[in-house]
Amino acid sequence: MDDRIALFGLVVASRRDELELSQVQLAEKAKLSSSYVSRIERGLTAPALDTILALADALRTRPSELMLEAERRWKKGSAARSE
């Protein structure tokens, strides 16, 4: 799977940890299965737009914030790889 997908999953997991939610709690709030949330967080699956929207709502943030943070991490990693 693409590194950017994995970074998005890490962003979701980080935000979930900030809110002190378990994967099960996040899944319930987003109306997703906990196994699907786990696969997203581990970068094993690329979530569809409706899933990103549901995750953002459940994580009390904007979808764009999740994407921007994943992009920031990607760029930071790209800069480190090019050195």
Beta strands, then each sheet from edge to edge (+ up, - down):
end
